[in-house]
Amino acid sequence: MCHRKSMMYVVLMSIALIFSSVARAGDTEFTYQGHLTESGTPVDGMVDIDVSLWDADVMGSQIGTTQSLVGVQVTDGIFSIALDFGGAAFDGDRWIEISINANTLSPRQKVTAAPYAIQTRGLFVDDLGQVGIGHNQPDALAHLKGGDLVIQADDNALSQSIFFQNDDGNFVSRIFRTPGETPGYPDLRIATGHSNDLSDFITSIIIRDNQADNLTRVGIGDHVPSAHLDLRSDGQTQSTLKAVHHNPMGSVPTAYIENQSPSAIALSALCTAASGSPIAVRGEVVTSGGIGVYGKGTASSGPAIGVKGESSAQTGFGVVGLTTGTTGVSYGVYGDANGNASNYGVFSNGNLGASGLKTFRIDHPLAPDRMYLQHYSSEGPEPINEYSGNVILGADGTAWVRLPEYFEAINTDFRYTLTAIGAPAPGLYVAREVRDNMFAIAGGQPGQKISWEVKARRNDPYVRANATPSEITKQGAEIGRYLQPELYGKPKSLGITPLTVNEPARSDSDQ
């Protein structure tokens, strides 16, 4: 109770809920009814009423916004108003504070059970009509948290189901259980329609717990699965299995297959068509820079093959790489070597041919995150970079030659060649060797054109980290074997081949 402006009001509270469809936002509205007296006499007339909701009877925090109602009719002390503080307003104990014509009444009045009928213990309904079970923040029409949903059925029933219907009442799918292969362990099935005819379940998903061999089998498209996962399809325009990974930032595989048996095959593919152009395994990528098929050998010792291609046809190809990308960078065949300097990203046991340029490409030493540095091959017993150009001598018969700004970052052991153009220059010489990516020429005639060439041993980070010998001792299984044994009068069986590949015996004449 509070005295202001020589008036004293007393209000007695009663509350009744206004129920409506749970799909409408007004579900949290309730009716507040009170009896208002002034100095013991019931009030008649219009009053302004402000109502606020609090989490404590004194002090505390206000919940929601103040509800202000102007010109409320009071008859013989009785008034009725509609209040709505939202669904979260009744998550805990609450008190209502009332002001009549700007006079705040005291004490606050505790909200008792009636408004909480919207939020039955353990069951919460928000402003959108979403139901939370076990929590007050549902993000779906029905949201269960912190417990199990148990559906108890009669074990003697032939089938118990959860049905899904269209708006017209027709069944479209259901989850149900039926007698299984093992008594007492029924199958769990997910199927379209609502037929009880087991022969209709060719389009269903069946989970079968076979207690005889302790294996759980899942069948899709077949009601008698014969493997942990058994997929069957007779469709002519659809794949039997399609796996799609939608996360654009993910690095995990879309499908992962592992076999830990010592002589196992992790993935086996077989085409049994007698004619046509079947493909047992096909890899395709539509992203620039992507990889259609990736193979990896990770054996801790001995040879391991990531991908092997073999052809015994007269004009066949063991491995064919083709790229038709019109943008970005794509590779017909890409090899990568890591681990030690003896590894090869790509190695040809025989001729290596190229109709285009043979290049090497590295991250640019001065801008490795933004640029490549690309050079073109020159064969020799050591890794050599070559630079050349022309220069005109000045009035004093000298000239400075400026090399690329990355020159000294990737080169060492410089070798110079100078050639005079138009007339001999017997006194021509290198006046100062390369320093600060420049060298000086002197001893020629003023205005004379000089062609120059500088060869240097590669000294970029890759070469510094790895030896570059021209004579290499064979190791391990390579000892006693040859790259081209026939040239040394040896049988082909002494050729260096992947020793872990079990190939049928063949005579030299067959090869």
N, C-alpha and C positions, 0 to 999 in steps of 0.2 A: 504494500500500500504506500502511496506517495501523495503529499499535499502540495498543490500548486494552484496559484491564482484563486485561493480561497475555495477550491472545489475538491471534493474527495470522491473518487470513483472506486467502486468495487466490482470486479467481474468474476463470475463463476464460470468455469470452462467445461464444456462438453464437446467431444469431437466425434464426427461420423465420417466415414469414407464414402467418396463417390466412386463407384466402380465403373470402369468402361473397358472396351476391348484392349487387350495387351498390345495391339499393333499401333495404338495411337499414343501420341506424346503426352496426353493429359492424364495418363494412368497414375501419376504421382500426386494429383490434386486431391485435397480432402476438404471437408467442410468443418469450420470452427463455429460452434454455437456458444453464446455466453449470455449471462444475465447481469446487466449493468445497473448499479444503483448509485445515487449521489446523496451523501449524508443519510443513507438508509432508505431513500425514496427511489422507486424504479424510475428510470429515465425514459422520457418520451421525446422524439424529435430526431434531428440529424446530428451525427458526430463524425469527426475524422479519426480514423483508426490506423495506427502503424503497428505492424507485427514483425518481430525478428526472431530468428532461431539461434540457439546457443548450445554449446557442448558442456556447460556447467551452470549450476544454479546461481553462482556469483562469479563475476569476472568471466574468464574463459574466452573462447574464440567464437565469433559469429559464423554461422553456417549459411551460405547463400546470401541473397540480398534481402533488404527490408521490404516487406509487402506494405504499400501505402494505399489505403482506401479512403476516398473523400466522399462525404455525404452519405454515410451508412445510416439507414433507417433503423431506429430503435423504438420498439413499441412495448409499452409496459415493461421496460427493462430488457426485453428479449431482442437479440440481433443474431444474424447468421452471415458469415462471410466465407468465401472460398480462398484457400491458400495453396500455393504450390512452390515448394523449395527444391524440387528436383529429386531424382532417385537416390542420390548419394546423401540426402539430408538425414535419412534415418538409419545410418550405419553406426550405431552406438546410442548411448543415452542422450536425450535432447530436452531442452527447456525452451518455452516460449515466453518472450517479453512483449508486453502490450503497452502502447501509449494511446490515451484518449484525449483528443484535442491538445496534443503536445504534452500531456501529463503522463509520465512514465509510472506504471503501476508496479508495486513491489509486494511480495517477492515474485520471481519468475515461476511459471507453472510448468511442471514436468509433463512431457508428452508421454502418455501411457499407451497401452497396447493397441488401441484402434488404428493409428496410422501405420503401425508395424505390420498390419495384416498384408500390406503390399509386399513386405520383405519377410516372409515366413522364415523362421530360424533355419539357416543352412541354405535357403533359397533366396536369391536376389534377382530383382527385375529392374533393369535400367530404363532410362527415358525412351529408348528405342524398342522396348519390349523384348530385349535379349535377356535370357535367363542364365544366371550363374549359379552353379551348385558347388558350394564349398568355398566361394570367393565372391567378391563384389565388383569385379571388372570383366564381365563377359565380353568377348569379341566375336561371338557367333550367336545364332538364334538360341542354341543350348550349349553351355560351356561347363564341363565337369572338371574339377581340379582337386587333386589330393586324395583320390579314392578310386574305387572300382565301380563299374556299372555291371550289376549282376542280373542276368535274366535266367530264372530258374524254370526249367521245363520238366515235363513228365518223361522219365527215361524210357517208358514203354511206348511212347508215341512214335509213329512211323516217321514223322517229320515235324520239326518245329522251325518256324521261319520268322524273319523280319521282312515285311513287304514294303515296297516302294510303289506309289501310285502316281498317275497323272492327275491333273485337275478333274478329269472326267470320271475318275474312280477306277480306271483300268490299271491292272498291274503292269509294271514295266520291268521290274527286276526284284530279286529277293536274295537274302542271305539265309541259309537253312542248313540243317543237318539231316542226314539220312543214314540208314544202316550201312556200316562199313564192311571191309573185307574181314576184319577181326571183330568177333562179338564183343560188345561193350565199348567199342571205340568207333563211334559213327564218323562218317566223313563230314567235313565242313565244305559247303558248296556255295558258290556265288554264280547266279545264272540270270538270264533274261527270262521274262515271262513268269508264270506261276504253275507250270505243269508239274505233276507228280510222276510223270513217266520218265524213268531213268534214261531211256533211249533218246530223250530230247536234250540230254546234257552234253552233247558234242560241242556246244558253244559255251560251256560253263567252265568255271575254275574249281578244281577239286583239291582239297588238302586231305591226305589220307595218312593216318598213323598206323603203320603196320607193325604190331607188336612182335610178330614172329622174327623179324630181322632187325628190329629197333631202328628202322629207317622211316623218316617222314617224307612222303612223296607229294609233289604238287603237279597236277596235270592241268594244262590249258588246252582246250579243244579235244580232250580225250578223257573219258571217265574211268579209265584204267591206266593210270600213269605207271611207267616202267622204270623211271629214274627219279632222282631227287627233284629234278625239274624236267617235265616232259611236255614239249610243245608240238601240237599237230595242226596242220592246216591243209585244206585242199583248195585254197583260194588261188585264182589265176592272175589277179591283179594286185595282190597285197603280199607283203613279206610275212613270213612266219614269226620272225622276231625283229623288232625295231627298238633300239635304245637311243635315246636322245638326252644329252646333258645340256640344260638350259642356262646354267650359270656362266655368264660371259667372262667372269674373272677367275673361274676355277682352273686348277691344274691337275685334278684327279682324273683318272681314265673314266670314260663312259661305261666300259665293261672291263672287268678284271677276272682273268682265269688263271688258276694256279694248280699244278699237279706236282706233288712231292715224291712220287714214286721214282726210284733210280732210273728206270727205263721208260719213263712216262712220256706221253705227248700231251702238252697242255691244251692244244687246240688242233682238232683234226677236221678237215673239210673235204668232202667228196662229192663230185658230180658224176652221176651214173647214166646220163643221157647217152644214147648210142650214136647220136648225130647232132649236128648243129655246132654252136660255138660256146660250149659251157665254160664257166669260170669258177674254179673251186674257191679261190679267195680273191676278192677285189677290194682295193683300197682307193678311195677317192676323197679329195679335199677341195673345197670351193673357196677357201680363204687364202689370200695372197701370203706366200711364205709358209704355208702349211705343209704337212707330210701325209701322203696317201697311205703308205705302209711303213711301219717302223719296226725294225728287228734289232735285238740286243742280246749278245752272248756275255754272260757274267760268271763263267766258270772260274774258280779260284786257281786252277792250274790246267795246263794243257790247252790245246786249241778249242775255241768255242766260236760258233757261227751265229751271228745275229740274223742274217738272211742268206739263204743259199738258193741260187737258181741253176737249173740244169736242163739241158736239152740234148737229146740224142738224134734229133732230126738232121737230115743232111744240110738243110739251110736254116736250122733253128737258132734260137738265141737263149742263152742261159738266163740272162737278166736283160730286160729292156727298160730303159728309162726315157720318158718323154715328158716334156713340159710345153704347154701351149699358153701359159699365162701372158696376158697382154699388159698387166700392170704389176708393180712391185717386183720382188725377187722370187723366182721359183727355180727349182733344180730338177732335171731329169733323173740324175743319180747324185746323191750327196754322201760323202764319206768324212768322218771326223776321227782324229787320232788323239788320244790322251793317254796318260799313264807313264810312258817312257819314250825316249827319242827313237827307239827301234820300231815303234808302231807306225802304221801307214793309214792315212785316211782313205786313200785309194791306191791300190797296187795292181799292176797288170803283169802276170807271169807270161811275158811275150811282148809283142808289139803294143805300143800305146799310140793310138792315132787320134788326131784332132783336125777337123776341117776348119776350126776357128783358131783363135789365139790361145796360147798357153799363158796363163797369168797367175800371179800370186796376189793375194789381198789380205791386208792386215788392218787392224784398228789404227787409225792415224795417230802417230805418237804424240802429236801436239793437240789433237782434239779427238781422243778415242771414243767419246760418247756421241759424237756427231758426225764423224767422217771416216771413210776408208782411205787407205793408201794402196794403190794398185800399181804393180810393175809387171813387166813382161819378160819371159824366160830367155836366158842365154845359157846353153849347156857348157859344162866344164867340171873339173874335179873338185871345185870348191864353190860355195855360194857367192856369186859375184853380181853386183849391181853396176850398170853402165850408164854414164851420163855423157852427152856430147853436144857440140854446138859450134857456132862461128863467132868470131869477134874481130873488130877492126882496131889495129894498133893506133895509138895516139901519136902526136907530133914527136914525142921522145922515143917512139918505138916500143912502148909498153902498153899493157892493157890489164885491167882486172876482170876476172870472170866470176860472176856471182852464181853460186849453185843454189838449189832449192833450200829453203830455210830449215827443212828437216834433215839435210844431208848428213851432218855430223852426228845427228841423233841415232842414225841407223847404219853408219858406215865406219870402216877403219881400214888401215893399210892401203893408202891411195896410190894408184898407178896412173901416170900421165902420158898422153901422146899428143904431140903438136905437129901440125902439118901446115906449111906455108902455101898460100894460094897465089898463083900468078907469077911468082919469081922465087928463086931459092933464098933461103934465110939460114945460112950455115951457123949463125950465132944465136939462133932462137933457143930459148931455154925457159924453164920455170923459175921465175925470180923468187917467189915465196910460195911455199906449200899451203895447203888448205888450212885456214884458220878463220873462225867466225863465218864459215860457209863461203869463203872466197879464196881464190888463189890468183897470183900475178904472173903475167907472161912478159918477157923482155927479149931484146936482141934482134928484133926485126926492123923492117923499114917503116917509116911513118906512113900511116894510111893503109898498110898492108892487111889483107884478110887472112886470118888464121883459123883453121879448123882445129878444134881441141876435143879430146876424149879423156874422161877420167873413169877408170874402173876402180871399184873398191869392194872390199870384202864386207858382206852383210854383217851388221853389228846391232840389229834391232833386238828388243827384249826376248823374242823367241829364240834367236840364234845364240844369244848370251846364255840362255838357260839350258840349251841343248847342244851337245857336241855335233860337229858336222864332218865326220871322217869320210875319206874317199875309199878306204879299204876297211872292210868289216869282217870280223871273224864270225863264222856260223856258230850257232849255239843250240844246245839241246837236240831235239829231234831233227834239226836241219843238218847236223853233222853227218857226212857221208851221203847226202842227198844233193840233187841238182835242180836248178830252175829249168834247164833244158838238157836233160840227161843224154838225149840222142846225139847231141853235138860232141859229146865226149865218149861216144861208143858205149853208153850204158843203157840198160833197159828202162822203159818208162816207169816201171815200178819203183825206181829210185828217184822219181820226181818229188819235189816238195809239194805235198797236198795236205788238206785238212785231215789229220789222222783219225779223228773221232767219227768221221762219216763212214758208215757201213755201206759199201758199194758192192754190187755183184762182181764176181771175178770176171775179168776180161783179158783176152790175150792181146799181144801187141798188134796183131793184125786187125783186131776189132776196133782199135783206136786210130 
